[in-house]
Each structure stands twice: as C-alpha cells, then as structure tokens.
Amino acid sequence: MLIVDPSYEIQDALDQTSLVVRLEACGRICYKSEEKITLDSAMPFVKKIAEHGHNSVMEMAVVTLGVQCSAEQFDSFLALEPKYFFIDRFEDEILITGSIRAFRELYVRAGEQELVEALVGFLTDGHPYLFEGVWAGGRGLREKSSIQVRKLDLQEVDGLPAALLAQHRFSGVKFVVNRAVTHEIVRHRPCSFLQESQRYCRYSQDKFDNQVTFIRPMFYEEGTEEFTLWQKAMEDTEQIYLQLLESSTPQAARTVLPNSCKTEIIVYCNLAEWKHIFSLRTTQAAEPSMREVMIPLAAEMKERYPAVFV
Ligand SMILES: Cc1cc2nc3c(=O)[nH]c(=O)nc-3n(C[C@H](O)[C@H](O)[C@H](O)COP(=O)(O)OP(=O)(O)OC[C@H]3O[C@@H](n4cnc5c(N)ncnc54)[C@H](O)[C@@H]3O)c2cc1C
C-alpha cells in the first residue's frame, strides 16, 4: 500500500486550452486514463462521453457570451427560466455564462426560442462536435433576427467588476484527498464534479502499482499507537480487496475500501460559490482534513482574485 499527503491544484493551465481539450482532461479523471491523451484524442473522447450520457463531463467547460437583443427577445428568453446559467446586464450587453451541458439541454428543451437558437447556433459554428445529436441546424431564425452574439475571452471575464467576476468566472480545482473529504465536498450543489471511479479503476493493475493508495490521516502522528493501528487496518483491507479482485469486479471489491482511500476529484464552480465553500469549510467547525486543503486553497484564491475574496 502507498500513503500520500493530501493536495490540490488550481487548474489554471486548462483555462487556456480549447473547450474540448478541457473536457477530455477533466473527463479522464474518472478512469484515471490521462495517459491516453494525445494530440487528437479529445474529440472522439468527448463525442463518446456525450453519446453515453456521462453528462457531468459536459459541465466541465463554461462559456460567457455577450448578447445584444431586443427587450422582447430577452423577456421571452427569461420566461423559459433557463437553468444553470448566470445572466447579467453589463454596459450595452447581456452576459450569459453556462456550461456546454447547460446550453445543450436548453436547446433540447427550447430550441424554438429565438435567443436560444442564436446562442446555440453561435456555439455550434465554432464547436459543432459539442452539439452533435442536439443541434438540428436551427429553424433559420438566426438569419432573420437582429440578435448579436459574441464570446468573451477569459481576459475580458477577468476584467469584469467584482460582482460580475464572482458570477461569471469559473475556476476548477483538482483535489487529491480521502473519500471522507470528497463525500463532504459533493454536498455543494452549485458545483460540477468529476471523481476517480472505484468502479472503473482496478487498483491491482500496473498503472496503480498493483496497490491501493491511502491518504495520510492528519489525526494520527506517525510512530504513535493509533497510527500503527490505522496502518494495520489499511494493510488488511488492501489485502482483502486484492483477493476479492481475483474473482470479482472492482465495483464489487470496492465495497471493502475505507474512507482513507485516496481519491481525485475536480470541483468546478464560479468564484461566488468558492467563496461560499471557503466560508463553511475553513472555520473551526469544519472537518480538519477538509480544512487542511481548503485553508491554503482559500489563500491562493484570494491572491488571484482579491476583489472577490475580500
Ligand atoms: C460544519 C458542517 C457540518 C455539517 N454537518 C452535516 C451533517 O451532520 N449532516 C449532513 O447531512 N450535512 C452536514 N453538513 C453539510 C451542510 O448541511 C450543507 O449541505 C453543505 O455544507 C452545503 O452547503 P450549503 O447547503 O450552504 O450550500 P451549497 O450546496 O454549496 O449551495 C450554495 C448556495 O446555493 C443555494 N442553494 C443550493 N441549493 C439550494 C436548495 N435546494 N434550496 C435553497 N437554496 C439552495 C443556497 O443559497 C446555498 O447557500 C455540514 C456542513 C458543515 C460546514
């Protein structure tokens, strides 16, 4: 067995990639198949994911669109009560931020609405593969309408006033923590999550060094009686897990794995939600293993976005 320390990484580099590259990089965490990423693996991966209905992968990239349209067109859009979007007026535009999944599902539900067609049609022009099976070419409303749509680049989003920045700027963080911590993190409903799957990952494989990895418990110091007891429990569990894998599947064998098991999770949400998470997960009342990663993460986020994390 392997014991590692918990860690986290703000996924800045992914923010600079194309949508499809971002989706693949995040999606592969479930299978721990990052070694399969090549220069042209992203598109087929994402297409397959969309076909299979592994929908949360399609939440891992958001786009901010700037729209100019009439009051009637906007009112009729709002009447749809679009879900999972952030919508604000700014200067002479309406800002609409949503994930690829949110745009796909809005189009399926209300593709006949003029603004919906304009938004999804605009995204389809640049990224047809992300809307395959969903976009049917539109009803020609775009050509006739006066709606103007443009994409804001990240630099523009980063330059928005604090209140809008908090709503429209999304940031992804990859955590390497134990499963007790991820069980708590996933309670934050406005976030999107992707997590290493114990159903798909078989820890007896070479790529996992044929062993189970555990997170060093922050409660017990190495060398103490408690730590020795904990270590023995993990060793025994690993042995039983590996034995079960000889005759059963990972999804069956994983039923013996404990909270201390190492897992990886990507948490993706806007800065407003990160602020809310930090307000709950860095205080004395929060679980100590959670504070162990959230306190330094909150400090890093504050450095990046001082106007939001005051
Ligand atoms: C110290 C601590 C102890 C806890 N103990 C327990 C426990 O013993 N058992 C347990 O089950 N959970 C426990 N929790 C989890 C806690 O109850 C929340 O589920 C979790 O912290 C998510 O936070 P949230 O609900 O404030 O906001 P999020 O889910 O992060 O949502 C963000 C915001 O969106 C809004 N929102 C989202 N969904 C809804 C909704 N359906 N209705 C209305 N508003 C919504 C709210 O304004 C909310 O503040 C604990 C959390 C903490 C921090």
PDBQT file of the ligand as one rigid body, heavy atoms in Angstrom, charges set to zero:
ROOT
HETATM    1  C1  LIG A 401     -19.553  22.227   9.849  1.00  0.00    +0.000 C 
HETATM    2  C2  LIG A 401     -20.526  21.489   8.984  1.00  0.00    +0.000 A 
HETATM    3  C3  LIG A 401     -21.206  20.404   9.473  1.00  0.00    +0.000 A 
HETATM    4  C4  LIG A 401     -22.107  19.690   8.680  1.00  0.00    +0.000 A 
HETATM    5  N1  LIG A 401     -22.739  18.602   9.170  1.00  0.00    +0.000 NA
HETATM    6  C5  LIG A 401     -23.595  17.904   8.416  1.00  0.00    +0.000 A 
HETATM    7  C6  LIG A 401     -24.269  16.732   8.908  1.00  0.00    +0.000 A 
HETATM    8  O1  LIG A 401     -24.077  16.321  10.027  1.00  0.00    +0.000 OA
HETATM    9  N2  LIG A 401     -25.112  16.056   8.072  1.00  0.00    +0.000 N 
HETATM   10  C7  LIG A 401     -25.364  16.483   6.807  1.00  0.00    +0.000 A 
HETATM   11  O2  LIG A 401     -26.159  15.863   6.097  1.00  0.00    +0.000 OA
HETATM   12  N3  LIG A 401     -24.733  17.587   6.293  1.00  0.00    +0.000 NA
HETATM   13  C8  LIG A 401     -23.865  18.285   7.057  1.00  0.00    +0.000 A 
HETATM   14  N4  LIG A 401     -23.230  19.393   6.533  1.00  0.00    +0.000 N 
HETATM   15  C9  LIG A 401     -23.497  19.777   5.146  1.00  0.00    +0.000 C 
HETATM   16  C10 LIG A 401     -24.348  21.086   5.058  1.00  0.00    +0.000 C 
HETATM   17  O3  LIG A 401     -25.617  20.916   5.655  1.00  0.00    +0.000 OA
HETATM   18  C11 LIG A 401     -24.534  21.504   3.600  1.00  0.00    +0.000 C 
HETATM   19  O4  LIG A 401     -25.239  20.501   2.892  1.00  0.00    +0.000 OA
HETATM   20  C12 LIG A 401     -23.227  21.739   2.864  1.00  0.00    +0.000 C 
HETATM   21  O5  LIG A 401     -22.344  22.455   3.667  1.00  0.00    +0.000 OA
HETATM   22  C13 LIG A 401     -23.500  22.508   1.563  1.00  0.00    +0.000 C 
HETATM   23  O6  LIG A 401     -23.657  23.890   1.864  1.00  0.00    +0.000 OA
HETATM   24  P1  LIG A 401     -24.919  24.769   1.504  1.00  0.00    +0.000 P 
HETATM   25  O7  LIG A 401     -26.167  23.965   1.570  1.00  0.00    +0.000 OA
HETATM   26  O8  LIG A 401     -24.869  26.016   2.337  1.00  0.00    +0.000 OA
HETATM   27  O9  LIG A 401     -24.670  25.317   0.078  1.00  0.00    +0.000 OA
HETATM   28  P2  LIG A 401     -24.368  24.763  -1.394  1.00  0.00    +0.000 P 
HETATM   29  O10 LIG A 401     -24.957  23.439  -1.688  1.00  0.00    +0.000 OA
HETATM   30  O11 LIG A 401     -22.921  24.991  -1.627  1.00  0.00    +0.000 OA
HETATM   31  O12 LIG A 401     -25.198  25.819  -2.222  1.00  0.00    +0.000 OA
HETATM   32  C14 LIG A 401     -24.793  27.198  -2.331  1.00  0.00    +0.000 C 
HETATM   33  C15 LIG A 401     -25.999  28.080  -2.138  1.00  0.00    +0.000 C 
HETATM   34  O13 LIG A 401     -26.988  27.772  -3.106  1.00  0.00    +0.000 OA
HETATM   35  C16 LIG A 401     -28.278  27.889  -2.520  1.00  0.00    +0.000 C 
HETATM   36  N5  LIG A 401     -28.965  26.581  -2.656  1.00  0.00    +0.000 N 
HETATM   37  C17 LIG A 401     -28.475  25.484  -3.284  1.00  0.00    +0.000 A 
HETATM   38  N6  LIG A 401     -29.385  24.504  -3.307  1.00  0.00    +0.000 NA
HETATM   39  C18 LIG A 401     -30.465  25.006  -2.677  1.00  0.00    +0.000 A 
HETATM   40  C19 LIG A 401     -31.767  24.481  -2.407  1.00  0.00    +0.000 A 
HETATM   41  N7  LIG A 401     -32.133  23.255  -2.784  1.00  0.00    +0.000 N 
HETATM   42  N8  LIG A 401     -32.646  25.277  -1.769  1.00  0.00    +0.000 NA
HETATM   43  C20 LIG A 401     -32.320  26.536  -1.391  1.00  0.00    +0.000 A 
HETATM   44  N9  LIG A 401     -31.104  27.088  -1.616  1.00  0.00    +0.000 NA
HETATM   45  C21 LIG A 401     -30.215  26.329  -2.264  1.00  0.00    +0.000 A 
HETATM   46  C22 LIG A 401     -28.096  28.321  -1.073  1.00  0.00    +0.000 C 
HETATM   47  O14 LIG A 401     -28.177  29.717  -1.038  1.00  0.00    +0.000 OA
HETATM   48  C23 LIG A 401     -26.678  27.904  -0.790  1.00  0.00    +0.000 C 
HETATM   49  O15 LIG A 401     -26.061  28.720   0.175  1.00  0.00    +0.000 OA
HETATM   50  C24 LIG A 401     -22.316  20.093   7.324  1.00  0.00    +0.000 A 
HETATM   51  C25 LIG A 401     -21.605  21.193   6.818  1.00  0.00    +0.000 A 
HETATM   52  C26 LIG A 401     -20.716  21.884   7.618  1.00  0.00    +0.000 A 
HETATM   53  C27 LIG A 401     -19.959  23.046   7.039  1.00  0.00    +0.000 C 
ENDROOT
TORSDOF 0
